[in-house]
Amino acid sequence: MPLKKPNELPKIPKTRKKKAEAALEAIPEKKPDKVEYYCNTYFRWDRVNKKQLYGISVETAVEFTNFIYELSIEVIKKRKEIFIVLMGLQARMDRAPQVQPAVREIYFEDFIGEYTVNVVKQDGSINSAIFKYNIYKKEILKIKDFLPEKENNRLFCLFDVAEDRFSFRES
């Protein structure tokens, strides 16, 4: 008995693409505080392009053993405010598995003064910190961490200055 030949291809529904702006407007469910991410900031000298960069690293609190994961993020920069929207995890197949957290590093060129760094989860939770960047003194100061006013907002990210990762141009 031959199989019936279809006259037209079946329609496959398109997946919904997550958008960073939707995460900023979402209202999270009420959950207890739990540290899931660490956000560190530091200076990084780019030897190839010969530029001083300002790095922000976001990593998970848990470590993965079977795959090397990388955080998928979207960055929205508005004047003195940076929104890092966590979109999910991506498995990297180019390396052998190691025990390590999922990490993503972002680099900027033009930080001078105070900047507010906001880490946003897909459910709408936002954690923020204010950093003061001073390349002339070669220092980054964390002024304060805070939870922005939002219904059911909770703590999920800790912020810090990673001085052990500082690198500057060799004189």
Steps between C-alpha positions, in 0.01 A plus 500: 500500500670822389524799727284792409694783336417833658394778262648771722762515771374497857524835675737511793421770754767763549655519844451816695819705521579635843551872512707693751241779531233246601718386792535858623123544511409156642385461859670205673328238712553524873801281593752503785844661453763262360840592356515358147748734329814701571579820311859630506652806339866564416749674268633302202780601261437379145846430352373445147310828462719685754202634694409516866166324550258476788375146556186371664480127564179316591525139617274242657534399864468133408772310316426269208682171446387343171514795261662841483218750507503866408237749610293642219438869568379819341649836599306825499708811567323826579726791595636412846291184538572149371241222491635146469201279416562129565343310210609143583788254464684377191714186493846542346628198314848628420668393824522195722260503798626661818344577834426871475214751512337647190671833432457795265729800477406834345746777416445875470737778398353821632434479875581811701318582821205322659305230321203294614530133404167313496480121466153394383355147496236385251236491774545876554714506817761778498811538720712813473827653615664838450871499410737794468767450232821704517767397249741773617519357853460147359212423733140389489286568806174326576285774645194289583290196405124530505175345384303740278141566601299231327222271613633161625862595421752275674876464552665259254834667409800621701723777363873550559816660363745230381834671570688173440391518133625856438742537209656817366736596219860411565711817506 
